[in-house]
């Protein structure tokens, strides 16, 4: 089964940063945007108060998916931190890392993630505001 988490209109919201030897693609979105069949297949909670963070790490040279470990936190404007627990999803040659977090309407988070592979470590930081559908 394909992760197919995004419809054509949602892919444009995906962002990318080059970090060391990697192109890191990332997106944060409400879990309600996930197809119910996909959410069930990957045991993702699909509610209007649950967000999803999707990370994929590619080799900058040949664009091959990289198997990495990711740890991180999401911090809101009040300074409250939520630890993110990423699960690896492998589909053929694609590798995704998925984490969920609860949110309130118009809650803005700063995400700080440590991405590691062997002795290579990079930090990804980005912000996202979640809205209740």
FIKOLZA-1660 file (N, C-alpha, C; in steps of 0.1 Angstrom, whole numbers, plus 5000, padded with zeros to 4 digits):
% residues 133
   i   px   py   pz ch aa at
   1 5009 4988 5000  A  X  N
   1 5000 5000 5000  A  X CA
   1 5009 5012 5000  A  X  C
   2 5006 5022 4992  A  X  N
   2 5013 5034 4991  A  X CA
   2 5009 5044 5002  A  X  C
   3 5019 5051 5008  A  X  N
   3 5016 5060 5018  A  X CA
   3 5007 5072 5013  A  X  C
   4 5008 5076 5001  A  X  N
   4 5000 5085 4994  A  X CA
   4 4993 5095 5003  A  X  C
   5 5000 5100 5013  A  X  N
   5 4994 5109 5022  A  X CA
   5 4989 5122 5017  A  X  C
   6 4994 5126 5005  A  X  N
   6 4991 5139 5000  A  X CA
   6 4983 5138 4987  A  X  C
   7 4974 5147 4986  A  X  N
   7 4967 5149 4973  A  X CA
   7 4976 5159 4965  A  X  C
   8 4973 5160 4952  A  X  N
   8 4981 5169 4944  A  X CA
   8 4982 5183 4949  A  X  C
   9 4971 5188 4955  A  X  N
   9 4970 5202 4960  A  X CA
   9 4979 5203 4973  A  X  C
  10 4980 5193 4981  A  X  N
  10 4987 5194 4993  A  X CA
  10 5002 5193 4992  A  X  C
  11 5007 5186 4981  A  X  N
  11 5021 5184 4979  A  X CA
  11 5029 5198 4978  A  X  C
  12 5022 5208 4973  A  X  N
  12 5029 5221 4972  A  X CA
  12 5032 5227 4986  A  X  C
  13 5026 5222 4997  A  X  N
  13 5029 5227 5010  A  X CA
  13 5042 5221 5015  A  X  C
  14 5046 5210 5009  A  X  N
  14 5059 5204 5014  A  X CA
  14 5070 5213 5012  A  X  C
  15 5080 5212 5021  A  X  N
  15 5092 5221 5021  A  X CA
  15 5104 5212 5021  A  X  C
  16 5115 5219 5017  A  X  N
  16 5128 5211 5016  A  X CA
  16 5139 5220 5020  A  X  C
  17 5149 5214 5027  A  X  N
  17 5161 5221 5031  A  X CA
  17 5173 5211 5028  A  X  C
  18 5184 5217 5023  A  X  N
  18 5196 5209 5022  A  X CA
  18 5204 5210 5034  A  X  C
  19 5206 5199 5040  A  X  N
  19 5214 5198 5053  A  X CA
  19 5226 5188 5051  A  X  C
  20 5238 5194 5050  A  X  N
  20 5249 5185 5047  A  X CA
  20 5247 5177 5035  A  X  C
  21 5248 5164 5035  A  X  N
  21 5247 5155 5023  A  X CA
  21 5233 5152 5019  A  X  C
  22 5223 5158 5026  A  X  N
  22 5209 5154 5024  A  X CA
  22 5200 5165 5019  A  X  C
  23 5190 5161 5012  A  X  N
  23 5178 5170 5009  A  X CA
  23 5168 5164 5018  A  X  C
  24 5163 5173 5028  A  X  N
  24 5153 5169 5038  A  X CA
  24 5140 5175 5034  A  X  C
  25 5130 5167 5031  A  X  N
  25 5117 5171 5028  A  X CA
  25 5108 5170 5040  A  X  C
  26 5100 5180 5043  A  X  N
  26 5092 5180 5055  A  X CA
  26 5079 5187 5053  A  X  C
  27 5069 5182 5060  A  X  N
  27 5056 5188 5060  A  X CA
  27 5049 5185 5073  A  X  C
  28 5042 5195 5078  A  X  N
  28 5033 5193 5090  A  X CA
  28 5019 5197 5085  A  X  C
  29 5009 5188 5089  A  X  N
  29 4996 5191 5085  A  X CA
  29 4986 5184 5094  A  X  C
  30 4973 5188 5093  A  X  N
  30 4963 5182 5101  A  X CA
  30 4961 5168 5097  A  X  C
  31 4959 5159 5106  A  X  N
  31 4957 5145 5102  A  X CA
  31 4944 5142 5095  A  X  C
  32 4935 5152 5095  A  X  N
  32 4922 5150 5088  A  X CA
  32 4924 5150 5072  A  X  C
  33 4936 5155 5068  A  X  N
  33 4939 5155 5054  A  X CA
  33 4943 5142 5049  A  X  C
  34 4946 5132 5058  A  X  N
  34 4950 5119 5054  A  X CA
  34 4937 5111 5050  A  X  C
  35 4938 5103 5039  A  X  N
  35 4928 5094 5036  A  X CA
  35 4925 5085 5047  A  X  C
  36 4912 5082 5051  A  X  N
  36 4909 5073 5062  A  X CA
  36 4915 5059 5060  A  X  C
  37 4916 5054 5048  A  X  N
  37 4921 5041 5046  A  X CA
  37 4936 5040 5049  A  X  C
  38 4943 5051 5044  A  X  N
  38 4958 5052 5047  A  X CA
  38 4960 5054 5062  A  X  C
  39 4952 5062 5069  A  X  N
  39 4954 5064 5083  A  X CA
  39 4952 5051 5091  A  X  C
  40 4942 5043 5087  A  X  N
  40 4940 5030 5094  A  X CA
  40 4952 5021 5091  A  X  C
  41 4956 5020 5079  A  X  N
  41 4967 5011 5075  A  X CA
  41 4980 5014 5083  A  X  C
  42 4982 5027 5086  A  X  N
  42 4995 5031 5093  A  X CA
  42 4992 5035 5107  A  X  C
  43 4980 5031 5112  A  X  N
  43 4977 5033 5126  A  X CA
  43 4979 5048 5131  A  X  C
  44 4974 5057 5122  A  X  N
  44 4975 5071 5125  A  X CA
  44 4962 5076 5130  A  X  C
  45 4962 5084 5141  A  X  N
  45 4950 5089 5146  A  X CA
  45 4945 5101 5137  A  X  C
  46 4933 5100 5132  A  X  N
  46 4928 5110 5123  A  X CA
  46 4917 5118 5129  A  X  C
  47 4920 5130 5136  A  X  N
  47 4911 5138 5142  A  X CA
  47 4914 5153 5139  A  X  C
  48 4905 5162 5142  A  X  N
  48 4908 5176 5139  A  X CA
  48 4917 5182 5149  A  X  C
  49 4921 5175 5159  A  X  N
  49 4931 5180 5169  A  X CA
  49 4944 5173 5170  A  X  C
  50 4947 5166 5159  A  X  N
  50 4959 5157 5158  A  X CA
  50 4967 5161 5145  A  X  C
  51 4979 5165 5147  A  X  N
  51 4987 5168 5135  A  X CA
  51 4996 5157 5131  A  X  C
  52 5002 5158 5119  A  X  N
  52 5011 5148 5114  A  X CA
  52 5023 5155 5108  A  X  C
  53 5035 5150 5112  A  X  N
  53 5048 5155 5107  A  X CA
  53 5053 5144 5098  A  X  C
  54 5057 5147 5086  A  X  N
  54 5062 5137 5076  A  X CA
  54 5076 5142 5072  A  X  C
  55 5086 5134 5074  A  X  N
  55 5100 5137 5070  A  X CA
  55 5105 5127 5061  A  X  C
  56 5112 5131 5050  A  X  N
  56 5119 5121 5042  A  X CA
  56 5133 5127 5039  A  X  C
  57 5143 5119 5039  A  X  N
  57 5157 5123 5038  A  X CA
  57 5163 5116 5026  A  X  C
  58 5167 5124 5016  A  X  N
  58 5173 5119 5004  A  X CA
  58 5188 5123 5003  A  X  C
  59 5196 5114 4996  A  X  N
  59 5209 5118 4993  A  X CA
  59 5209 5129 4983  A  X  C
  60 5216 5140 4986  A  X  N
  60 5216 5152 4977  A  X CA
  60 5221 5148 4963  A  X  C
  61 5230 5139 4962  A  X  N
  61 5236 5135 4949  A  X CA
  61 5227 5127 4940  A  X  C
  62 5223 5115 4945  A  X  N
  62 5215 5106 4936  A  X CA
  62 5200 5106 4940  A  X  C
  63 5196 5113 4950  A  X  N
  63 5182 5114 4955  A  X CA
  63 5177 5100 4960  A  X  C
  64 5186 5092 4965  A  X  N
  64 5182 5079 4971  A  X CA
  64 5177 5081 4985  A  X  C
  65 5166 5075 4989  A  X  N
  65 5161 5076 5002  A  X CA
  65 5171 5071 5012  A  X  C
  66 5172 5078 5023  A  X  N
  66 5182 5075 5034  A  X CA
  66 5175 5069 5046  A  X  C
  67 5180 5059 5052  A  X  N
  67 5176 5054 5065  A  X CA
  67 5183 5061 5075  A  X  C
  68 5176 5068 5084  A  X  N
  68 5182 5077 5094  A  X CA
  68 5174 5074 5107  A  X  C
  69 5179 5081 5118  A  X  N
  69 5171 5081 5130  A  X CA
  69 5168 5096 5133  A  X  C
  70 5156 5098 5137  A  X  N
  70 5151 5112 5139  A  X CA
  70 5145 5113 5153  A  X  C
  71 5150 5123 5161  A  X  N
  71 5144 5127 5174  A  X CA
  71 5141 5141 5173  A  X  C
  72 5131 5145 5181  A  X  N
  72 5128 5159 5181  A  X CA
  72 5117 5164 5190  A  X  C
  73 5115 5177 5191  A  X  N
  73 5105 5183 5199  A  X CA
  73 5097 5193 5191  A  X  C
  74 5085 5195 5195  A  X  N
  74 5077 5206 5190  A  X CA
  74 5074 5216 5202  A  X  C
  75 5077 5228 5201  A  X  N
  75 5076 5238 5212  A  X CA
  75 5066 5249 5207  A  X  C
  76 5055 5251 5216  A  X  N
  76 5046 5261 5212  A  X CA
  76 5050 5275 5217  A  X  C
  77 5042 5285 5215  A  X  N
  77 5046 5299 5218  A  X CA
  77 5046 5301 5234  A  X  C
  78 5039 5292 5241  A  X  N
  78 5040 5293 5256  A  X CA
  78 5052 5286 5262  A  X  C
  79 5060 5280 5253  A  X  N
  79 5072 5273 5257  A  X CA
  79 5069 5258 5261  A  X  C
  80 5057 5253 5259  A  X  N
  80 5054 5239 5262  A  X CA
  80 5060 5231 5251  A  X  C
  81 5067 5220 5255  A  X  N
  81 5074 5211 5246  A  X CA
  81 5067 5198 5245  A  X  C
  82 5066 5193 5233  A  X  N
  82 5060 5179 5231  A  X CA
  82 5071 5171 5224  A  X  C
  83 5075 5160 5230  A  X  N
  83 5084 5151 5223  A  X CA
  83 5078 5144 5211  A  X  C
  84 5085 5143 5200  A  X  N
  84 5080 5137 5188  A  X CA
  84 5086 5123 5187  A  X  C
  85 5077 5113 5185  A  X  N
  85 5082 5099 5183  A  X CA
  85 5079 5096 5168  A  X  C
  86 5090 5094 5161  A  X  N
  86 5089 5091 5147  A  X CA
  86 5089 5076 5144  A  X  C
  87 5080 5072 5135  A  X  N
  87 5080 5058 5130  A  X CA
  87 5085 5058 5116  A  X  C
  88 5092 5048 5113  A  X  N
  88 5097 5046 5099  A  X CA
  88 5087 5038 5091  A  X  C
  89 5084 5043 5079  A  X  N
  89 5076 5036 5069  A  X CA
  89 5084 5034 5057  A  X  C
  90 5086 5022 5052  A  X  N
  90 5093 5019 5040  A  X CA
  90 5083 5013 5030  A  X  C
  91 5083 5020 5018  A  X  N
  91 5075 5015 5007  A  X CA
  91 5084 5014 4995  A  X  C
  92 5088 5002 4991  A  X  N
  92 5097 5001 4980  A  X CA
  92 5110 5008 4982  A  X  C
  93 5113 5018 4974  A  X  N
  93 5125 5026 4976  A  X CA
  93 5123 5039 4984  A  X  C
  94 5111 5041 4988  A  X  N
  94 5107 5053 4996  A  X CA
  94 5108 5050 5011  A  X  C
  95 5113 5060 5018  A  X  N
  95 5113 5059 5033  A  X CA
  95 5107 5072 5039  A  X  C
  96 5097 5071 5047  A  X  N
  96 5091 5082 5054  A  X CA
  96 5093 5080 5069  A  X  C
  97 5093 5092 5076  A  X  N
  97 5093 5092 5090  A  X CA
  97 5081 5100 5095  A  X  C
  98 5072 5094 5102  A  X  N
  98 5060 5100 5106  A  X CA
  98 5059 5101 5121  A  X  C
  99 5054 5113 5126  A  X  N
  99 5051 5115 5140  A  X CA
  99 5038 5123 5141  A  X  C
 100 5031 5121 5152  A  X  N
 100 5019 5128 5154  A  X CA
 100 5020 5136 5166  A  X  C
 101 5012 5147 5167  A  X  N
 101 5011 5155 5179  A  X CA
 101 4998 5162 5180  A  X  C
 102 4993 5163 5192  A  X  N
 102 4980 5170 5194  A  X CA
 102 4982 5185 5194  A  X  C
 103 4972 5192 5190  A  X  N
 103 4973 5207 5189  A  X CA
 103 4959 5213 5191  A  X  C
 104 4959 5226 5194  A  X  N
 104 4947 5234 5195  A  X CA
 104 4946 5243 5183  A  X  C
 105 4935 5249 5181  A  X  N
 105 4933 5258 5169  A  X CA
 105 4943 5270 5170  A  X  C
 106 4949 5272 5159  A  X  N
 106 4959 5283 5157  A  X CA
 106 4971 5282 5166  A  X  C
 107 4974 5269 5169  A  X  N
 107 4986 5267 5177  A  X CA
 107 4999 5266 5168  A  X  C
 108 5008 5274 5172  A  X  N
 108 5021 5275 5164  A  X CA
 108 5032 5268 5171  A  X  C
 109 5039 5259 5163  A  X  N
 109 5050 5252 5169  A  X CA
 109 5063 5255 5162  A  X  C
 110 5074 5255 5169  A  X  N
 110 5087 5254 5163  A  X CA
 110 5092 5240 5165  A  X  C
 111 5095 5234 5154  A  X  N
 111 5100 5220 5154  A  X CA
 111 5115 5220 5154  A  X  C
 112 5121 5213 5162  A  X  N
 112 5136 5211 5163  A  X CA
 112 5139 5196 5162  A  X  C
 113 5145 5191 5151  A  X  N
 113 5147 5177 5149  A  X CA
 113 5162 5175 5147  A  X  C
 114 5167 5164 5153  A  X  N
 114 5180 5159 5151  A  X CA
 114 5179 5147 5142  A  X  C
 115 5186 5148 5130  A  X  N
 115 5186 5137 5121  A  X CA
 115 5200 5131 5121  A  X  C
 116 5201 5118 5123  A  X  N
 116 5214 5111 5124  A  X CA
 116 5215 5099 5115  A  X  C
 117 5227 5097 5110  A  X  N
 117 5230 5085 5102  A  X CA
 117 5245 5082 5104  A  X  C
 118 5248 5072 5112  A  X  N
 118 5262 5069 5115  A  X CA
 118 5268 5081 5123  A  X  C
 119 5279 5087 5118  A  X  N
 119 5286 5098 5125  A  X CA
 119 5281 5111 5119  A  X  C
 120 5271 5111 5110  A  X  N
 120 5266 5124 5104  A  X CA
 120 5253 5128 5112  A  X  C
 121 5253 5140 5116  A  X  N
 121 5242 5145 5124  A  X CA
 121 5238 5159 5119  A  X  C
 122 5226 5162 5116  A  X  N
 122 5221 5175 5111  A  X CA
 122 5209 5179 5119  A  X  C
 123 5207 5192 5121  A  X  N
 123 5195 5197 5128  A  X CA
 123 5186 5204 5118  A  X  C
 124 5173 5200 5118  A  X  N
 124 5163 5207 5110  A  X CA
 124 5154 5214 5120  A  X  C
 125 5151 5227 5116  A  X  N
 125 5142 5235 5124  A  X CA
 125 5132 5242 5115  A  X  C
 126 5119 5242 5118  A  X  N
 126 5109 5249 5111  A  X CA
 126 5097 5252 5120  A  X  C
 127 5089 5261 5115  A  X  N
 127 5077 5264 5123  A  X CA
 127 5064 5261 5114  A  X  C
 128 5054 5258 5122  A  X  N
 128 5041 5256 5115  A  X CA
 128 5030 5259 5124  A  X  C
 129 5019 5265 5119  A  X  N
 129 5007 5268 5127  A  X CA
 129 4996 5258 5122  A  X  C
 130 4990 5252 5132  A  X  N
 130 4979 5243 5129  A  X CA
 130 4966 5250 5131  A  X  C
 131 4956 5246 5123  A  X  N
 131 4942 5252 5124  A  X CA
 131 4933 5240 5124  A  X  C
 132 4922 5242 5132  A  X  N
 132 4912 5231 5133  A  X CA
 132 4903 5233 5121  A  X  C
 133 4900 5222 5115  A  X  N
 133 4891 5222 5103  A  X CA
 133 4877 5226 5107  A  X  C
% end
